[in-house]
Amino acid sequence: MASGILMNIQEEVTCPICLELLTEPLSLDCGHSFCQACITANNKESIVGQEGKRSCPVCRVSFEPGNLRPNRHVANIVQRLREVKVSPEVEQERNLCAHHGEKLQIFCEQDGKVICWLCERSQEHRGHNTFLMEDIAPEYQKKLQSCLQRLKGKKQEAEELEIKVREEMSTWKIQIENEIQNVQGKFTQLRQFLDSEEMKELRKLKDELGVILKELAESENDLVQEKLLVSNLISDVERHLQGSTMELLQVRLGKEPQHLRHERNMFL
């Protein structure tokens, strides 16, 4: 019941030229409505009558192109019809054309869809290569089977490549990890060797410093003793200089002590 009502409404709002639901419908003085694009194209192709008038494609009644007026009421019906939810009963009729209610039994190669005989004659499919479904189905089934086999082959190739990539990743991972351990081991040994050599050199320098400081300390002590001895000699000489001539002449200056000469030569 609902299907019949919808089909009747659809027939009322179908363009007589393109046999599709009206798009931007324009109405003539005679009451017939057409898609704006369809009636405009028809006016360009039709023969102009007296006083510049043209005739309706349906009833042949003359009209003036300037009298075309938008039919908002029909446009609203078309919009509602496009938005309406089809009942489950109608939804099950999948083998019927949604536009014309005719059986879907023709395949349009250009558009890649199944249409009815009215669709085939419409402006949308005019000049297209069309075939009966039962005639074209085996060919498309073969194409799909061939496509399916190619896709399966590509999938198998991808899976094999994926396995190879994973194996290569694992191999590289093991190899790099071994290299990392090898490098870390070598640098650990090198650091240990450098640390050991550093300790040896530091110990050697400390020992050398100890020897030098000891020798310098001994030299310093000898110099202190020598300084004291020289100071005593200076005092003794000064005392004789202040004495009598006889005492002055009796003074015998000794030689410079050997260890003093040695110390003096070290610093010259």
Secondary structure, DSSP 8 states (H G I E B T S, - for coil): -HHHHHHHHHHHTB-TTT-SB-SSEEE-TTS-EEEHHHHHHHHHHS---GGG-EE-TTT--EE-GGG-EE-HHHHHHHHHHHH----HHHHT-TTB-TTT--B--EEETTTTEEE-HHHHHSTTTTT--EEEHHHHHHHHHHHHHHHHHHHHHHHHHHHHHHHHHHHHHHHHHHHHHHHHHHHHHHHHHHHHHHHHHHHHHHHHHHHHHHHHHHHHHHHHHHHHHHHHHHHHHHHHHHHHHTS-HHHHHT-------HHHHHHHHHT-
